[in-house]
Amino acid sequence: MNLSPDLRHALEASVSEAAGNFRLERSSSAAGGCIHRCFVIEGGGRRFFVKTNQRAHLDCFAAEADGLAALAKAGARVPAALCHGQSAQQAFLVLEHLELHRTGDYAELGRMLATVHALHGERYGWHRDNFIGTTHQANPRGASWSEFWRAARLAPQLRLAEKNALGSTLVRKGERLVGELDRLLRDPPPASLLHGDLWSGNAGFLSDGAPVLFDPAVYYGDREADLAMTELFGGFPREFYSAYGEALPLDRGRETRMTLYNLYHVLNHANLFGGGYAAQAERMIDRLLAELR
C-alpha cells in the first residue's frame, strides 16, 4: 500500500527515535477495527503494527498507549506501544507487531484477566480521561462507585442520546434509572484495574495459544463491568469464566449489575452506530426499572 511522503517520514522519524534507526521499506494493509486505518510497516527485518486517523485522534492514541502500559504492568500480555505522534495531516500509533489468532487458550485468558483485576486502586476512575470507541470517556477519581457510574458513565451517554435524537422515551427512562442507581449497585466494590472495553474482538491469541489483550479503555472500577462486557457481542467460551472464577471467585447477585454495566456499552453503540442499539438499550432500562418495583 502507498503511504503519503509526509506520513512515511513521520513514522520513520518516530520509530527511529523510539527503537533505533528505521527506514520504512514496505507497508501492507492489516485487519483492524472500524474506527482507525491499520497497516504493517517493515524495514531492516523489523515489523510494526500502525494505526492512523485524523490528527484530532492523537489523544485517543496517547490514551491507548497509556492503557496498554497499565495492563502490561499488571501482568497482562499486550502489544507494546512503541510510539505515537502525528504528521501534517494524520495521527498515528505504532505498536509491537504480533501475529494474532481468533482462538486459543481461553482458560489462560480468564486467569490473566483475574490477575489484572486483582490490582486495586485507592479510588475509582483513572489519572486521565480516555475513549470508548471514539466517544470521550471521563474518568474522574472518586470514592463513590455509584456516583462514578452515574456521572461518568450513564449520564454522559444519555446526554449524547438526547443530542442524537435517539428518542425522548429512552432518555426519560434512562434519567429515572440514573436517579435510582444506589438501589441497584452493591456495597462499594474493590476498585479493580479494568480493561474497560473487553469484548471478544479485543482479545486474541499467539500461535502457541497464549492470550493477548488490546484496545483498552482502562480505569479502576467494579471488575463485574469487565466481565459483563465479555458477554456482549458473542461472548467468551465457558472455560474462560470457569478459570476466572477459580482464580478470583465471582459474587452472587451480579446479573442485575451486569445488565446495568452493559447498558453503558449498548448506549455508546447506539450513539456511535444507531441501528437497533437504541431499542436494545431501552429494553435493558425497562428490565432494570422493573427490578426497582
Secondary structure, 3 states (H helix, E strand, C coil): CCCCHHHHHHHHHHHHHHHCCCCCCEEEECCCCCCCEEEEEEECCEEEEEEEEEHHHHHHHHHHHHHHHHHHHCCCCCCCEEEEEECCCEEEEEEECCCCECCCCHHHHHHHHHHHHCCECCCEECCCCEEECCEEECCCCECCHHHHHHHHHHHHHHHHHHHCCCCHHHHHHHHHHHCCHHHHCCCCCCCEEECCCCCHHHEEECCCCCEEECCCCCEEECHHHHHHHCCCCCCCCHHHHHHHHHHCCCCCCHHHHHHHHHHHHHHHHHHHHCCCHHHHHHHHHHHHHHHCC
